[in-house]
Structures are given as C-alpha cells and as structure tokens.
Amino acid sequence: MALLKLEATNKNIKKILRNMIQSSRQWHEKLSFALLGYRTTVHTSVGATPYLMVYGTEAVIPVEVEIPSLRIIFEVGVEDSEWVIIHLEQLTLIDEKRMAVVCHGQLYQQIMSCAYNKKVGPRNFEVRQLVLRRILPHHKEAKIKFAPNCKGPYIIRKLLPKGEFYLGDIEGNDPKTTVNADTVKRYYV
C-alpha cells in the first residue's frame, strides 16, 4: 500500500515538474518548488495537505513572508507567553485534525468503492469450467517483450470462499496455489 502511495506521489511530482520546466535539463532547479507545491496543496482523497498531516498546521509559503497574510500578522503581534499557549493548543488539536482527515479518507474510499461497484457485475464460476489466467507483471511470462496477456486454458478444480479457486491444466497437473477471480476470465470454445 505504501509503495502505491509513493508511486502516486512520484507521478504527481513529475506532472508538476513537467509543467514548470522548458527542457529536461532544468528539473533539479525546480524540484524544491514542485515539492513545496505538492506538500501545500489539498489532496482530494484526504481533504488536507501532506504538510498539515505531518506537522499539524498549515505551511507558511514564501509569498506570505514577503506579503504578510492575516495569519502571519496575528502571530507576529502575539507575546511570548501567549504564543506558547497558542502553540500548546495547536498541538492538542493535531490529533483532532488527523482524526478528521482519517474520517474524510474513509468517506472518500467508500464513495469511490460505491462508484466502482456500480460498474462491476457479479462473475460466477463453476467447477470444471474453462478459464484463461491473466499474466501479471511479476510472472516470468510477462518479462518477454511481446508476451500474450493471458495463459491457458485452465480448468477450475475447486471453488473457495471470497472468489478464490484452484486451477488445473487440461493434462491433469494441479498447482498448489490459489487464484483470485479477478485474474481470470471465461474461456469460450
């Protein structure tokens, strides 16, 4: 899961850099600006910025230092004792903000799964039915440049709960691994 988030983050940072640079040799000069933009932008999936998630407060962007915003003017006018009290209150609110983000993320996932499930129909398989197994990127067969997408046909030997089953080839060889229903499709003769 963390690897998928990292890949999505890298993809988004590449998009930001692509919009900022004219030639591919300048990307290292603009990387810090792209990272600042990514970290201070509200993400739809969690409803908050990554900076807020880590530090519990919104980032002060460089423009706000030159042209003070209301938040900066307010913090500058506060005395030391008041500043400490305000920051202690902010630290206690970090957990509440993170919980709100977690709730927002869960709600977002529910909405996305409902939208996905509306488009997906049930797929029923039976024992002794012929199917093709999709070749996934981690399989040996996928390493070949112009490899086919599917392998088979296979025969379903045994159905398991939650959409898993054992496959066997036509010659009678039965592998000991289970296969998820998402990785197979019906084979029509």
C-alpha positions as CSV (number, residue, x, y, z in Angstrom):
1,M,0.0,0.0,0.0
2,A,2.8,2.4,0.9
3,L,4.5,1.6,-2.4
4,L,1.4,2.5,-4.3
5,K,1.1,5.9,-2.5
6,L,4.8,6.5,-3.2
7,E,4.3,5.8,-6.9
8,A,1.3,8.1,-7.0
9,T,3.3,10.8,-5.2
10,N,6.2,10.5,-7.7
11,K,3.7,10.6,-10.6
12,N,2.2,13.8,-9.3
13,I,5.5,15.5,-8.7
14,K,6.6,14.5,-12.2
15,K,3.4,16.2,-13.6
16,I,4.2,19.4,-11.6
17,L,7.8,19.4,-12.8
18,R,6.7,18.8,-16.4
19,N,4.5,21.9,-16.3
20,M,7.3,24.0,-14.7
21,I,10.3,23.3,-16.9
22,Q,11.0,24.0,-20.5
23,S,13.8,21.4,-21.1
24,S,14.5,18.2,-19.2
25,R,17.9,19.5,-18.0
26,Q,16.4,22.0,-15.6
27,W,14.3,19.7,-13.4
28,H,16.8,19.8,-10.4
29,E,16.5,23.6,-10.2
30,K,12.7,23.5,-9.9
31,L,12.4,20.4,-7.7
32,S,12.2,22.3,-4.4
33,F,9.3,24.4,-5.8
34,A,7.5,21.4,-7.1
35,L,7.8,19.7,-3.7
36,L,6.6,22.8,-1.9
37,G,3.6,22.9,-4.3
38,Y,2.8,19.3,-3.7
39,R,3.1,19.4,0.0
40,T,0.9,22.6,0.4
41,T,-1.9,21.5,-2.0
42,V,-5.0,20.0,-0.5
43,H,-5.4,16.4,-1.7
44,T,-8.9,15.2,-2.5
45,S,-8.5,11.7,-1.0
46,V,-7.8,13.0,2.5
47,G,-9.1,16.6,2.3
48,A,-5.9,18.0,3.7
49,T,-2.3,18.9,2.7
50,P,0.5,16.5,3.4
51,Y,2.2,19.3,5.4
52,L,-0.9,19.5,7.7
53,M,-0.8,15.7,8.2
54,V,2.8,15.8,9.3
55,Y,3.1,19.0,11.3
56,G,-0.5,19.7,12.4
57,T,-0.6,23.2,11.0
58,E,-0.6,24.7,7.5
59,A,2.6,25.8,5.9
60,V,3.7,29.4,5.6
61,I,4.6,29.8,2.0
62,P,7.4,32.2,1.0
63,V,4.9,34.6,-0.5
64,E,3.3,35.1,2.9
65,V,6.7,36.1,4.4
66,E,7.1,38.9,1.8
67,I,3.4,39.9,1.8
68,P,2.1,39.1,5.3
69,S,-1.3,37.4,5.4
70,L,-3.8,37.9,8.3
71,R,-2.4,34.7,9.9
72,I,1.2,36.0,9.9
73,I,0.2,39.4,11.2
74,F,-1.8,37.8,14.0
75,E,1.2,35.6,15.1
76,V,3.7,38.5,14.9
77,G,1.6,40.6,17.3
78,V,1.4,37.9,20.0
79,E,3.6,38.0,23.1
80,D,5.8,35.1,24.1
81,S,3.6,33.7,26.8
82,E,0.5,33.9,24.6
83,W,2.5,32.3,21.7
84,V,3.4,29.3,23.9
85,I,-0.3,28.9,25.0
86,I,-1.5,29.1,21.4
87,H,1.1,26.6,20.2
88,L,0.2,24.2,23.0
89,E,-3.5,24.5,22.0
90,Q,-2.4,23.8,18.4
91,L,-0.5,20.7,19.5
92,T,-3.6,19.3,21.2
93,L,-5.6,20.0,18.0
94,I,-3.2,18.0,15.8
95,D,-4.8,14.7,16.8
96,E,-8.3,16.1,16.2
97,K,-7.2,17.3,12.7
98,R,-5.7,13.9,11.9
99,M,-8.8,12.1,13.0
100,A,-10.9,14.4,10.8
101,V,-8.6,13.6,7.9
102,V,-8.9,9.8,8.6
103,C,-12.7,10.1,8.6
104,H,-12.6,12.1,5.4
105,G,-10.3,9.5,3.8
106,Q,-12.6,6.7,4.8
107,L,-15.6,8.5,3.4
108,Y,-13.8,9.2,0.2
109,Q,-12.9,5.5,-0.1
110,Q,-16.5,4.5,0.5
111,I,-17.6,6.9,-2.2
112,M,-15.0,5.6,-4.7
113,S,-15.8,1.9,-3.9
114,C,-19.6,2.6,-4.4
115,A,-18.9,4.2,-7.8
116,Y,-16.6,1.3,-8.8
117,N,-19.1,-1.3,-7.6
118,K,-21.9,0.2,-9.7
119,K,-20.0,-0.6,-12.8
120,V,-18.9,-4.1,-11.8
121,G,-21.2,-7.0,-12.3
122,P,-21.0,-10.4,-10.5
123,R,-18.9,-13.1,-12.1
124,N,-19.9,-16.6,-11.3
125,F,-17.6,-19.5,-11.9
126,E,-18.3,-23.2,-11.6
127,V,-16.1,-26.3,-11.1
128,R,-14.8,-27.8,-14.4
129,Q,-15.3,-24.5,-16.2
130,L,-12.6,-23.4,-18.7
131,V,-10.9,-20.1,-17.9
132,L,-7.8,-18.1,-19.0
133,R,-5.4,-16.8,-16.4
134,R,-4.1,-13.3,-16.8
135,I,-0.3,-12.9,-16.8
136,L,0.6,-10.4,-14.1
137,P,3.8,-8.2,-14.2
138,H,5.6,-10.4,-11.6
139,H,5.2,-13.6,-13.6
140,K,8.1,-15.0,-15.6
141,E,6.0,-14.9,-18.8
142,A,5.5,-11.1,-18.5
143,K,9.2,-10.4,-18.8
144,I,9.1,-11.2,-22.6
145,K,8.6,-8.1,-24.7
146,F,5.7,-9.2,-26.9
147,A,4.2,-11.7,-24.4
148,P,0.5,-12.6,-24.5
149,N,-1.8,-11.2,-21.8
150,C,-3.4,-14.5,-20.8
151,K,-2.3,-18.1,-20.4
152,G,-4.4,-21.2,-20.5
153,P,-7.0,-22.7,-20.9
154,Y,-7.2,-24.0,-17.3
155,I,-10.0,-26.0,-15.6
156,I,-11.4,-24.8,-12.2
157,R,-10.8,-27.7,-9.8
158,K,-12.2,-26.4,-6.6
159,L,-14.1,-23.2,-5.5
160,L,-13.0,-21.4,-2.3
161,P,-14.8,-18.6,-0.4
162,K,-14.3,-15.0,-1.3
163,G,-13.8,-15.5,-5.0
164,E,-10.7,-17.8,-5.0
165,F,-10.2,-21.2,-6.5
166,Y,-7.7,-23.8,-7.6
167,L,-6.9,-24.2,-11.3
168,G,-5.6,-27.2,-13.1
169,D,-4.4,-27.6,-16.7
170,I,-6.0,-29.8,-19.2
171,E,-3.3,-32.5,-18.8
172,G,-4.3,-33.0,-15.2
173,N,-1.5,-31.1,-13.5
174,D,-2.8,-29.2,-10.5
175,P,-0.7,-26.4,-9.0
176,K,-1.0,-25.9,-5.2
177,T,-1.6,-22.1,-5.4
178,T,-5.0,-20.4,-5.3
179,V,-6.1,-17.9,-7.9
180,N,-8.3,-14.9,-7.4
181,A,-11.3,-14.5,-9.6
182,D,-10.1,-11.0,-10.7
183,T,-7.2,-12.6,-12.5
184,V,-9.2,-15.0,-14.7
185,K,-11.8,-14.7,-17.5
186,R,-14.0,-17.3,-19.1
187,Y,-12.7,-19.3,-22.0
188,Y,-15.2,-20.0,-24.7
189,V,-14.5,-22.9,-27.0
